[in-house]
Amino acid sequence: MAAGLVISAPASGVGKTTLTLALARAWRNSGLRVQCFKSGPDYIDPAFHAAATGRASVNVDSWAMDRGTISHLVSRGIDADVVLAEGSMGLFDGVAARGVCGTGATADIAEMLDWPVLLVIDPSGQAQTAAAIAAGLRDYRAGVRLAGVVLNRVASPRHEALVRRALLDVGIAVFGALPRHAEISLPKRHLGLVQAEEQAEIGKLIDEAARFVAEHVDLDAVLRSAATWSPQPAASGVNVTPPGQRIALARDAAFSFVYPHMLEAWRAAGAEISTFSPLADEDPDPGADVCWLPGGYPELHAGKIAANARFRSGLRAFAETRPVHGECGGYMVLGTALTDAEGIRHEMTGLLGLETSFAKRRMHLGYRLAELAAPMPGHQAGARLRGHEFHYSTILAQPDTPLAVVHDATGAVIAETGSRRGQATGTFFHLIAEDR
């Protein structure tokens, strides 16, 4: 039996990830087996979770996944002592229209698993009002239980005392209060947290966070507040078909946004994955029957990608006889050109006519439901694919045949249709699951 707990907050940027990592590492250091999950379509936090626990973390998503898929993914915590699900945005933040089994809100996962919520509250610039916010979150939705609160970025002992008293007056437990401590903050980038693999000091950073949190939070009380949980057998697994039997997967600092559950599902279905690095001027495995370019930060490496002739020519040769698919950043690299934030235009592989620019920034964010007009690797025409889009590039040209009719979470048709030309296909959204 494991102890299950959801870590959430009233909003983004309050300290959910730092607290999750600190708790996970502190409990792991005490000898407990800790399993983490991420609620929502975040492909960066699971890598930090793995660094903290030594166990792979996966995403669970109520908008894109059905209950069977979520149960299947969460069941990986069956041998753990503690299971932590880190939320995204605020506790109840999701889209307006329900997806497969929810709106994508962290509260959906908390209610589905019947796990209590540990709230991270940042009371900067307020005192008793923090208690009103916590009480409102506690009472907002039946079926979502509040375990208690950890205060973050407390200004002084007097400030802490005011907030603690107000929370206790409304019957909310306070497990600890963290003073401001800039040394354990995690660096950010325009898509969110910098990736774990980019930080050489990540282990030291997490250890420092664990030490700091253990000094200020009653870890035993937090653990006692968690729900006793035993996973139920899942009726179904992840509904994702591998794009091929042997997959050449681009994998380096420019191509690293892959949902862990996708790779696991491919392997579980019998597919083999061979990785290659476009930044190291490597080309795809000639023995592969499909090539997959995930998203990442190609705009930060556009000059190097443009200069790597072996990669570009090798990918073009591969695409003459076998399918190549790109997601978001990978889609941009399959295009004709990418203009970076400084306005410098870099030639890409030219397998598609797409041209994008980061000099003209425009945020694209949200869930996507795509109805394929033509096949793409692993999926037939007519398939309904659920995914998520998040980037800041502007489309300068998208001249090829549209790959799909793509809707946002409200059902509105959007212009980011994806493209297909010959053996090459691409989408701006990152695939999460296919509708059953």
Secondary structure, 3 states (H helix, E strand, C coil): CEEEEEEECCCCCCCHHHHHHHHHHHHHHCCCCEEEEEECCCCCHHHHHHHHHCCCCEEECCCCCCHHHHHHHHHHHHHCCEEEEECCCCCCCCCCCCCCCCCCCHHHHHHHHCCCEEEEECCCCCCHHHHHHHHHHHHCCCCCCEEEEEEEEECCHHHHHHHHHHHHHCCCCEEEEEECCHHHCCCEECCEECCHHHCCCHHHHHHHHHHHHHHHECHHHHHHHCEEECCCCCCCCCCCCCCCCEEEEECECCECECCHHHHHHHHHCCCEEEEECHHHCCCCCCCCCEEEECECCHHHCHHHHHHCHHHHHHHHHHHCCCCEEEECHHHHHHCCEEECCCCCEEECCCCCCCEEECCCCCCEEEEEEEEECCCECCECCCCEEEEEEEECCEEEECCCEECEEEECCCCCECCCCCEEECCEEEECCEEEEECC
